[in-house]
Amino acid sequence: DCLFCKIVRGEIPCRKVYEYDEVLAFHDIHPVAPVHFMLIPKLHLDSLMQAEDSHAALLGRMLILAPRLAREQGLENGFRTVINTGKDGAQEVFHFHIHVIGGGQIPPMVRRG
């Protein structure tokens, strides 16, 4: 019943940014910035908490892919990557994903006081 697995299988449409053997990237349906897409592995992995050594190459490929896709989406001056992990980490869909967010002025994640 995983939402992202249904997207991977084509049961739910998405606005694709990129697709390859192991990875899919698509625009977030509730963007928080002018550019907001997600990178997901096609392999179901609940969250970063479940990642193991066997996932290292896949996760590395995803992180290396993020800046390339960000530039292709017009983010020449930088972007934010966010990985929410688990219930206490505000993860809403329990399929590992990396948010890539940018464009305009994005407020700081943590305010220093």
VEXLUM-374211 format. One record per atom (N, C-alpha, C): residue in three letters; atom name; x, y, z negated. Coordinates in steps of 0.001 Angstrom, whole numbers, plus 500000, padded with zeros to 6 digits. Each point is the difference from the previous one (the first is absolute). Example, Ala and Ser with C-alpha at 12.3 -4.5 7.8 and 13.67 -1.06 7.14 Angstrom:
<atoms>
{residu:ALA atome:N xx:513190 yy:494310 zz:492200}
{residu:ALA atome:CA xx:499110 yy:501190 zz:500000}
{residu:ALA atome:C xx:500900 yy:501200 zz:500000}
{residu:SER atome:N xx:499650 yy:501050 zz:500720}
{residu:SER atome:CA xx:500820 yy:501190 zz:499940}
{residu:SER atome:C xx:499230 yy:501090 zz:499270}
</atoms>
This chain:
<atoms>
{residu:ASP atome:N xx:500812 yy:498786 zz:500000}
{residu:ASP atome:CA xx:499188 yy:501214 zz:500000}
{residu:ASP atome:C xx:500850 yy:501271 zz:500000}
{residu:CYS atome:N xx:501285 yy:499875 zz:500243}
{residu:CYS atome:CA xx:500886 yy:501162 zz:499971}
{residu:CYS atome:C xx:499703 yy:500932 zz:501176}
{residu:LEU atome:N xx:499737 yy:501263 zz:499694}
{residu:LEU atome:CA xx:499692 yy:501010 zz:501013}
{residu:LEU atome:C xx:501109 yy:500097 zz:501049}
{residu:PHE atome:N xx:501248 yy:500065 zz:499558}
{residu:PHE atome:CA xx:501105 yy:500164 zz:500949}
{residu:PHE atome:C xx:500230 yy:498736 zz:500821}
{residu:CYS atome:N xx:499760 yy:498834 zz:499433}
{residu:CYS atome:CA xx:500103 yy:498764 zz:500783}
{residu:CYS atome:C xx:498950 yy:499989 zz:501106}
{residu:LYS atome:N xx:498813 yy:500528 zz:499705}
{residu:LYS atome:CA xx:498947 yy:500098 zz:501024}
{residu:LYS atome:C xx:500416 yy:500966 zz:501107}
{residu:ILE atome:N xx:500676 yy:501077 zz:499633}
{residu:ILE atome:CA xx:500511 yy:500938 zz:500998}
{residu:ILE atome:C xx:501064 yy:499311 zz:500855}
{residu:VAL atome:N xx:500908 yy:499262 zz:499371}
{residu:VAL atome:CA xx:501043 yy:499276 zz:500730}
{residu:VAL atome:C xx:499379 yy:499028 zz:501000}
{residu:ARG atome:N xx:498941 yy:499307 zz:499596}
{residu:ARG atome:CA xx:499339 yy:499017 zz:500873}
{residu:ARG atome:C xx:499095 yy:500645 zz:501051}
{residu:GLY atome:N xx:499822 yy:501316 zz:499932}
{residu:GLY atome:CA xx:499163 yy:500693 zz:500968}
{residu:GLY atome:C xx:498521 yy:499963 zz:499675}
{residu:GLU atome:N xx:499640 yy:499554 zz:498804}
{residu:GLU atome:CA xx:498595 yy:499939 zz:499590}
{residu:GLU atome:C xx:499461 yy:501375 zz:499628}
{residu:ILE atome:N xx:500899 yy:500891 zz:499600}
{residu:ILE atome:CA xx:499654 yy:501379 zz:499672}
{residu:ILE atome:C xx:500892 yy:500887 zz:500860}
{residu:PRO atome:N xx:499422 yy:500958 zz:500733}
{residu:PRO atome:CA xx:500830 yy:500852 zz:500865}
{residu:PRO atome:C xx:500842 yy:500977 zz:499195}
{residu:CYS atome:N xx:501083 yy:500437 zz:500614}
{residu:CYS atome:CA xx:500853 yy:501024 zz:499396}
{residu:CYS atome:C xx:500599 yy:500836 zz:501123}
{residu:ARG atome:N xx:500507 yy:501149 zz:499634}
{residu:ARG atome:CA xx:500726 yy:500854 zz:500956}
{residu:ARG atome:C xx:501484 yy:499675 zz:499861}
{residu:LYS atome:N xx:500466 yy:499110 zz:500847}
{residu:LYS atome:CA xx:501376 yy:499506 zz:499909}
{residu:LYS atome:C xx:501018 yy:501072 zz:500335}
{residu:VAL atome:N xx:501057 yy:499973 zz:499205}
{residu:VAL atome:CA xx:501182 yy:500818 zz:500253}
{residu:VAL atome:C xx:501069 yy:499111 zz:500627}
{residu:TYR atome:N xx:500057 yy:498731 zz:499560}
{residu:TYR atome:CA xx:501063 yy:499078 zz:500419}
{residu:TYR atome:C xx:499570 yy:498584 zz:499660}
{residu:GLU atome:N xx:500418 yy:499066 zz:500842}
{residu:GLU atome:CA xx:499777 yy:498589 zz:499676}
{residu:GLU atome:C xx:501132 yy:499178 zz:500595}
{residu:TYR atome:N xx:500487 yy:499074 zz:499202}
{residu:TYR atome:CA xx:501018 yy:499056 zz:500427}
{residu:TYR atome:C xx:499720 yy:498685 zz:499297}
{residu:ASP atome:N xx:500823 yy:499005 zz:500237}
{residu:ASP atome:CA xx:499770 yy:498660 zz:499461}
{residu:ASP atome:C xx:499603 yy:499974 zz:498523}
{residu:GLU atome:N xx:500771 yy:500697 zz:499170}
{residu:GLU atome:CA xx:499814 yy:499897 zz:498550}
{residu:GLU atome:C xx:499360 yy:501216 zz:499346}
{residu:VAL atome:N xx:499856 yy:501088 zz:500748}
{residu:VAL atome:CA xx:499609 yy:501280 zz:499392}
{residu:VAL atome:C xx:498904 yy:500679 zz:500818}
{residu:LEU atome:N xx:499102 yy:500652 zz:499279}
{residu:LEU atome:CA xx:498966 yy:500825 zz:500616}
{residu:LEU atome:C xx:500008 yy:501349 zz:499294}
{residu:ALA atome:N xx:499884 yy:501068 zz:500778}
{residu:ALA atome:CA xx:499867 yy:501339 zz:499429}
{residu:ALA atome:C xx:498742 yy:500627 zz:500581}
{residu:PHE atome:N xx:499219 yy:500650 zz:499134}
{residu:PHE atome:CA xx:498753 yy:500613 zz:500441}
{residu:PHE atome:C xx:499682 yy:501212 zz:499141}
{residu:HIS atome:N xx:499203 yy:500901 zz:500568}
{residu:HIS atome:CA xx:499616 yy:501226 zz:499297}
{residu:HIS atome:C xx:499068 yy:499676 zz:498830}
{residu:ASP atome:N xx:500213 yy:500691 zz:498893}
{residu:ASP atome:CA xx:499137 yy:499871 zz:498831}
{residu:ASP atome:C xx:498628 yy:500591 zz:500325}
{residu:ILE atome:N xx:498935 yy:499345 zz:499578}
{residu:ILE atome:CA xx:498654 yy:500515 zz:500289}
{residu:ILE atome:C xx:499615 yy:501169 zz:499088}
{residu:HIS atome:N xx:500767 yy:500202 zz:498932}
{residu:HIS atome:CA xx:499786 yy:501137 zz:499103}
{residu:HIS atome:C xx:501340 yy:500734 zz:499830}
{residu:PRO atome:N xx:500464 yy:500690 zz:501053}
{residu:PRO atome:CA xx:501322 yy:500632 zz:499931}
{residu:PRO atome:C xx:500059 yy:501116 zz:498961}
{residu:VAL atome:N xx:501168 yy:500108 zz:499362}
{residu:VAL atome:CA xx:500225 yy:501062 zz:499015}
{residu:VAL atome:C xx:500891 yy:501101 zz:500564}
{residu:ALA atome:N xx:500388 yy:499844 zz:501266}
{residu:ALA atome:CA xx:500856 yy:500979 zz:500680}
{residu:ALA atome:C xx:499737 yy:499881 zz:501498}
{residu:PRO atome:N xx:500490 yy:500961 zz:500782}
{residu:PRO atome:CA xx:499789 yy:499923 zz:501445}
{residu:PRO atome:C xx:500482 yy:498688 zz:500630}
{residu:VAL atome:N xx:501083 yy:499454 zz:499486}
{residu:VAL atome:CA xx:500472 yy:498679 zz:500427}
{residu:VAL atome:C xx:499967 yy:499090 zz:498784}
{residu:HIS atome:N xx:499284 yy:498895 zz:500124}
{residu:HIS atome:CA xx:499917 yy:499031 zz:498904}
{residu:HIS atome:C xx:499708 yy:498641 zz:500616}
{residu:PHE atome:N xx:501023 yy:499178 zz:500041}
{residu:PHE atome:CA xx:499817 yy:498639 zz:500499}
{residu:PHE atome:C xx:500627 yy:499015 zz:499040}
{residu:MET atome:N xx:499681 yy:498740 zz:500208}
{residu:MET atome:CA xx:500510 yy:498945 zz:499131}
{residu:MET atome:C xx:500725 yy:498957 zz:500819}
{residu:LEU atome:N xx:501041 yy:499466 zz:499426}
{residu:LEU atome:CA xx:500717 yy:498854 zz:500541}
{residu:LEU atome:C xx:499647 yy:498803 zz:499139}
{residu:ILE atome:N xx:499572 yy:498913 zz:500629}
{residu:ILE atome:CA xx:499692 yy:498798 zz:499235}
{residu:ILE atome:C xx:500672 yy:498793 zz:500650}
{residu:PRO atome:N xx:500388 yy:499027 zz:499191}
{residu:PRO atome:CA xx:500448 yy:498745 zz:500593}
{residu:PRO atome:C xx:498767 yy:499211 zz:500439}
{residu:LYS atome:N xx:500114 yy:499275 zz:501087}
{residu:LYS atome:CA xx:498882 yy:499160 zz:500409}
{residu:LYS atome:C xx:499834 yy:498832 zz:499032}
{residu:LEU atome:N xx:501073 yy:499607 zz:499382}
{residu:LEU atome:CA xx:499982 yy:498987 zz:498947}
{residu:LEU atome:C xx:499314 yy:500590 zz:498774}
{residu:HIS atome:N xx:499061 yy:499293 zz:499415}
{residu:HIS atome:CA xx:499356 yy:500524 zz:498792}
{residu:HIS atome:C xx:500960 yy:499891 zz:498818}
{residu:LEU atome:N xx:500211 yy:501125 zz:499365}
{residu:LEU atome:CA xx:500786 yy:500108 zz:498783}
{residu:LEU atome:C xx:499221 yy:500968 zz:499129}
{residu:ASP atome:N xx:499524 yy:499553 zz:498842}
{residu:ASP atome:CA xx:499117 yy:500836 zz:499176}
{residu:ASP atome:C xx:500561 yy:501385 zz:499725}
{residu:SER atome:N xx:501239 yy:500054 zz:499545}
{residu:SER atome:CA xx:500609 yy:501281 zz:499656}
{residu:SER atome:C xx:501508 yy:499818 zz:499924}
{residu:LEU atome:N xx:500699 yy:501085 zz:499745}
{residu:LEU atome:CA xx:501450 yy:499935 zz:499851}
{residu:LEU atome:C xx:500394 yy:499093 zz:498836}
{residu:MET atome:N xx:499123 yy:499858 zz:499023}
{residu:MET atome:CA xx:500281 yy:499125 zz:498844}
{residu:MET atome:C xx:500202 yy:498542 zz:500423}
{residu:GLN atome:N xx:499413 yy:499592 zz:501126}
{residu:GLN atome:CA xx:500121 yy:498620 zz:500460}
{residu:GLN atome:C xx:501156 yy:499810 zz:500971}
{residu:ALA atome:N xx:500704 yy:501063 zz:500363}
{residu:ALA atome:CA xx:501098 yy:499894 zz:500957}
{residu:ALA atome:C xx:501129 yy:499157 zz:499423}
{residu:GLU atome:N xx:500571 yy:499180 zz:500856}
{residu:GLU atome:CA xx:501105 yy:499112 zz:499614}
{residu:GLU atome:C xx:501153 yy:500190 zz:500977}
{residu:ASP atome:N xx:501112 yy:499349 zz:499724}
{residu:ASP atome:CA xx:501159 yy:500095 zz:500876}
{residu:ASP atome:C xx:499646 yy:499638 zz:501441}
{residu:SER atome:N xx:499090 yy:499077 zz:500188}
{residu:SER atome:CA xx:499622 yy:499572 zz:501349}
{residu:SER atome:C xx:499291 yy:501113 zz:500788}
{residu:HIS atome:N xx:499548 yy:501037 zz:499326}
{residu:HIS atome:CA xx:499326 yy:501124 zz:500655}
{residu:HIS atome:C xx:500951 yy:501166 zz:500306}
{residu:ALA atome:N xx:501254 yy:499883 zz:499605}
{residu:ALA atome:CA xx:500939 yy:501124 zz:500099}
{residu:ALA atome:C xx:500144 yy:500534 zz:501425}
{residu:ALA atome:N xx:500171 yy:499117 zz:500971}
{residu:ALA atome:CA xx:500187 yy:500464 zz:501380}
{residu:ALA atome:C xx:498749 yy:500709 zz:500511}
{residu:LEU atome:N xx:498837 yy:499456 zz:499717}
{residu:LEU atome:CA xx:498744 yy:500612 zz:500436}
{residu:LEU atome:C xx:499816 yy:501382 zz:499380}
{residu:LEU atome:N xx:500206 yy:500110 zz:498693}
{residu:LEU atome:CA xx:499828 yy:501288 zz:499329}
{residu:LEU atome:C xx:501035 yy:501008 zz:500481}
{residu:GLY atome:N xx:501213 yy:499532 zz:500240}
{residu:GLY atome:CA xx:501035 yy:500879 zz:500545}
{residu:GLY atome:C xx:499630 yy:500516 zz:501376}
{residu:ARG atome:N xx:499480 yy:499123 zz:500860}
{residu:ARG atome:CA xx:499566 yy:500428 zz:501341}
{residu:ARG atome:C xx:498904 yy:501054 zz:499899}
{residu:MET atome:N xx:499079 yy:499816 zz:499055}
{residu:MET atome:CA xx:498914 yy:500966 zz:499828}
{residu:MET atome:C xx:500546 yy:501367 zz:499596}
{residu:LEU atome:N xx:500953 yy:500025 zz:499081}
{residu:LEU atome:CA xx:500562 yy:501286 zz:499559}
{residu:LEU atome:C xx:500807 yy:500665 zz:501102}
{residu:ILE atome:N xx:500710 yy:499225 zz:500802}
{residu:ILE atome:CA xx:500767 yy:500562 zz:501107}
{residu:ILE atome:C xx:499063 yy:500522 zz:501087}
{residu:LEU atome:N xx:498865 yy:499357 zz:500167}
{residu:LEU atome:CA xx:499014 yy:500401 zz:501000}
{residu:LEU atome:C xx:499282 yy:501297 zz:499616}
{residu:ALA atome:N xx:499811 yy:500247 zz:498714}
{residu:ALA atome:CA xx:499238 yy:501165 zz:499527}
{residu:ALA atome:C xx:500494 yy:501320 zz:500599}
{residu:PRO atome:N xx:501296 yy:500326 zz:499964}
{residu:PRO atome:CA xx:500410 yy:501294 zz:500561}
{residu:PRO atome:C xx:499830 yy:500083 zz:501517}
{residu:ARG atome:N xx:500186 yy:498890 zz:500689}
{residu:ARG atome:CA xx:499801 yy:500016 zz:501456}
{residu:ARG atome:C xx:498548 yy:500339 zz:500336}
{residu:LEU atome:N xx:499064 yy:499325 zz:499324}
{residu:LEU atome:CA xx:498581 yy:500258 zz:500248}
{residu:LEU atome:C xx:499606 yy:501398 zz:499540}
{residu:ALA atome:N xx:500574 yy:500451 zz:498890}
{residu:ALA atome:CA xx:499709 yy:501353 zz:499506}
{residu:ALA atome:C xx:500406 yy:501038 zz:501045}
{residu:ARG atome:N xx:501198 yy:499838 zz:500580}
{residu:ARG atome:CA xx:500443 yy:500934 zz:501048}
{residu:ARG atome:C xx:499059 yy:499938 zz:501204}
{residu:GLU atome:N xx:499580 yy:498795 zz:500378}
{residu:GLU atome:CA xx:499083 yy:499857 zz:501134}
{residu:GLU atome:C xx:498654 yy:500675 zz:499736}
{residu:GLN atome:N xx:499633 yy:500135 zz:498732}
{residu:GLN atome:CA xx:498752 yy:500665 zz:499621}
{residu:GLN atome:C xx:500203 yy:501502 zz:499774}
{residu:GLY atome:N xx:501202 yy:500496 zz:500304}
{residu:GLY atome:CA xx:500271 yy:501428 zz:499920}
{residu:GLY atome:C xx:500611 yy:500484 zz:498703}
{residu:LEU atome:N xx:500398 yy:499099 zz:499139}
{residu:LEU atome:CA xx:500569 yy:500397 zz:498702}
{residu:LEU atome:C xx:501515 yy:500118 zz:500122}
{residu:GLU atome:N xx:500450 yy:501112 zz:500559}
{residu:GLU atome:CA xx:501426 yy:500229 zz:500233}
{residu:GLU atome:C xx:500731 yy:500497 zz:498757}
{residu:ASN atome:N xx:499278 yy:500605 zz:499051}
{residu:ASN atome:CA xx:500640 yy:500624 zz:498841}
{residu:ASN atome:C xx:499839 yy:499209 zz:498716}
{residu:GLY atome:N xx:499580 yy:498761 zz:500105}
{residu:GLY atome:CA xx:499878 yy:499166 zz:498817}
{residu:GLY atome:C xx:498584 yy:499516 zz:499763}
{residu:PHE atome:N xx:499884 yy:499104 zz:499053}
{residu:PHE atome:CA xx:498732 yy:499361 zz:499670}
{residu:PHE atome:C xx:500129 yy:499348 zz:498636}
{residu:ARG atome:N xx:498896 yy:499552 zz:499486}
{residu:ARG atome:CA xx:499986 yy:499284 zz:498714}
{residu:ARG atome:C xx:499616 yy:498557 zz:500275}
{residu:THR atome:N xx:500662 yy:499081 zz:499309}
{residu:THR atome:CA xx:499583 yy:498605 zz:500010}
{residu:THR atome:C xx:499488 yy:499683 zz:498603}
{residu:VAL atome:N xx:498898 yy:499261 zz:499950}
{residu:VAL atome:CA xx:499393 yy:499638 zz:498721}
{residu:VAL atome:C xx:499663 yy:498518 zz:500037}
{residu:ILE atome:N xx:500397 yy:499305 zz:498958}
{residu:ILE atome:CA xx:499617 yy:498599 zz:499811}
{residu:ILE atome:C xx:499330 yy:499909 zz:498636}
{residu:ASN atome:N xx:498690 yy:499886 zz:499995}
{residu:ASN atome:CA xx:499266 yy:499797 zz:498751}
{residu:ASN atome:C xx:500040 yy:498507 zz:499689}
{residu:THR atome:N xx:500334 yy:499669 zz:498773}
{residu:THR atome:CA xx:500197 yy:498597 zz:499644}
{residu:THR atome:C xx:499150 yy:499613 zz:498808}
{residu:GLY atome:N xx:499042 yy:499120 zz:500241}
{residu:GLY atome:CA xx:499156 yy:499482 zz:498930}
{residu:GLY atome:C xx:498946 yy:500986 zz:499538}
{residu:LYS atome:N xx:499124 yy:499498 zz:499174}
{residu:LYS atome:CA xx:498881 yy:500806 zz:499490}
{residu:LYS atome:C xx:500491 yy:501255 zz:499280}
{residu:ASP atome:N xx:500992 yy:499854 zz:499145}
{residu:ASP atome:CA xx:500503 yy:501157 zz:499257}
{residu:ASP atome:C xx:500809 yy:500951 zz:500877}
{residu:GLY atome:N xx:500380 yy:499558 zz:501193}
{residu:GLY atome:CA xx:500718 yy:500843 zz:500946}
{residu:GLY atome:C xx:499075 yy:500626 zz:501025}
{residu:ALA atome:N xx:498687 yy:499924 zz:499753}
{residu:ALA atome:CA xx:498967 yy:500601 zz:500850}
{residu:ALA atome:C xx:499861 yy:499321 zz:501363}
{residu:GLN atome:N xx:500397 yy:498723 zz:500086}
{residu:GLN atome:CA xx:499806 yy:499271 zz:501252}
{residu:GLN atome:C xx:498517 yy:499695 zz:500158}
{residu:GLU atome:N xx:499446 yy:500318 zz:501160}
{residu:GLU atome:CA xx:498572 yy:499787 zz:500254}
{residu:GLU atome:C xx:499735 yy:498776 zz:500863}
{residu:VAL atome:N xx:500857 yy:499757 zz:500992}
{residu:VAL atome:CA xx:499875 yy:498815 zz:500848}
{residu:VAL atome:C xx:501162 yy:499085 zz:499647}
{residu:PHE atome:N xx:499700 yy:498798 zz:499564}
{residu:PHE atome:CA xx:501035 yy:499099 zz:499514}
{residu:PHE atome:C xx:500588 yy:499167 zz:501132}
{residu:HIS atome:N xx:500660 yy:500730 zz:500889}
{residu:HIS atome:CA xx:500831 yy:499487 zz:501081}
{residu:HIS atome:C xx:501113 yy:501031 zz:500085}
{residu:PHE atome:N xx:501232 yy:499588 zz:499804}
{residu:PHE atome:CA xx:501123 yy:500932 zz:499971}
{residu:PHE atome:C xx:499925 yy:500970 zz:501180}
{residu:HIS atome:N xx:500208 yy:501286 zz:499733}
{residu:HIS atome:CA xx:500032 yy:500993 zz:501064}
{residu:HIS atome:C xx:500825 yy:501208 zz:499571}
{residu:ILE atome:N xx:500550 yy:500650 zz:501000}
{residu:ILE atome:CA xx:500787 yy:501216 zz:499806}
{residu:ILE atome:C xx:499247 yy:501147 zz:500660}
{residu:HIS atome:N xx:499639 yy:501006 zz:499231}
{residu:HIS atome:CA xx:499387 yy:501207 zz:500559}
{residu:HIS atome:C xx:501118 yy:500897 zz:500523}
{residu:VAL atome:N xx:499814 yy:500565 zz:501176}
{residu:VAL atome:CA xx:500896 yy:501015 zz:500551}
{residu:VAL atome:C xx:499139 yy:501246 zz:500179}
{residu:ILE atome:N xx:500391 yy:501065 zz:499291}
{residu:ILE atome:CA xx:499171 yy:501196 zz:499882}
{residu:ILE atome:C xx:500838 yy:501225 zz:500317}
{residu:GLY atome:N xx:499444 yy:500908 zz:500821}
{residu:GLY atome:CA xx:500743 yy:501215 zz:500292}
{residu:GLY atome:C xx:499204 yy:500986 zz:500817}
{residu:GLY atome:N xx:500661 yy:501122 zz:500283}
{residu:GLY atome:CA xx:499379 yy:501079 zz:500756}
{residu:GLY atome:C xx:499456 yy:501033 zz:499042}
{residu:GLY atome:N xx:500347 yy:501242 zz:500214}
{residu:GLY atome:CA xx:499536 yy:501041 zz:499096}
{residu:GLY atome:C xx:500745 yy:499949 zz:498673}
{residu:GLN atome:N xx:499451 yy:500693 zz:499040}
{residu:GLN atome:CA xx:500611 yy:500052 zz:498668}
{residu:GLN atome:C xx:499387 yy:498930 zz:499106}
{residu:ILE atome:N xx:500799 yy:499044 zz:499621}
{residu:ILE atome:CA xx:499540 yy:498936 zz:499112}
{residu:ILE atome:C xx:500462 yy:500345 zz:498593}
{residu:PRO atome:N xx:499089 yy:500032 zz:499045}
{residu:PRO atome:CA xx:500410 yy:500358 zz:498631}
{residu:PRO atome:C xx:500949 yy:498945 zz:499415}
{residu:PRO atome:N xx:500806 yy:500393 zz:499024}
{residu:PRO atome:CA xx:500898 yy:499027 zz:499378}
{residu:PRO atome:C xx:499194 yy:498900 zz:499308}
{residu:MET atome:N xx:500585 yy:498810 zz:499954}
{residu:MET atome:CA xx:499323 yy:498871 zz:499350}
{residu:MET atome:C xx:499976 yy:500194 zz:498492}
{residu:VAL atome:N xx:501094 yy:500533 zz:499484}
{residu:VAL atome:CA xx:500118 yy:500172 zz:498549}
{residu:VAL atome:C xx:500390 yy:501452 zz:499747}
{residu:ARG atome:N xx:499261 yy:500635 zz:499155}
{residu:ARG atome:CA xx:500325 yy:501388 zz:499642}
{residu:ARG atome:C xx:501003 yy:499985 zz:498841}
{residu:ARG atome:N xx:501057 yy:500723 zz:500197}
{residu:ARG atome:CA xx:501013 yy:500086 zz:498946}
{residu:ARG atome:C xx:499680 yy:501219 zz:499128}
{residu:GLY atome:N xx:500013 yy:499789 zz:498704}
{residu:GLY atome:CA xx:499604 yy:501098 zz:499144}
{residu:GLY atome:C xx:501017 yy:500461 zz:499132}
</atoms>
